[in-house]
Amino acid sequence: MAAANPLTNPLSSHVLMGLLSLLFMISTLHTALAASSTSPGNNIHTYENYIKTSCNSTTYPALCYKSLSPYAFKIKENPHNICKTALSRTLKAARNASSTVKGLSRQTAGLTRLEAAVIKDCIVNLGNSLDELKQSLNALKHLNDSNNAVQLENIKTWVSAALIDEHTCMDGFEEGGWVSAAVKNKIRNSVVKIAWLTSNALCLINNLKH
């Protein structure tokens, strides 16, 4: 008796088609799972968690997370990226604060002589802070070059100096009662924010390894 030909046997054809369909479904499922595990939705949660964990070591963690989380895809889980982004955001805030203070200094008609002098000193302090933040950010961008340990210490020194300059600016408005509450509050709101951002950036940089 001749053996049945699987190509002409309807039952064998159905079994073969069933196996092929099963293999196709398994392959499709595997591809979908792989895509899901690397999808942007999953990555963003991973990156945001990294930022939140890193910010927990800073002086003002809530502000840290709020200022850095919009840049999660840029930061990823990279310690250098989070420090560079933190410094960049601080530098931008410092520029805005400096513009605010300079704008107030031009309103000479509404200022006393002492108020004008205090604001002038603050502008100098903020200018120094801006220069130090710029130096820090530039050095941080080249931290992968030679002399990492020396450069990292320089960065910490510059950011610390920027923080001191910002506090010196604010101290000028607290001493002597020479500045009206209206003027003091306008400037304080801007300068306090950059001082907090600078403090956070310094904390993140202190966690960097050589």
Beta strands, then each sheet from edge to edge (+ up, - down):
end
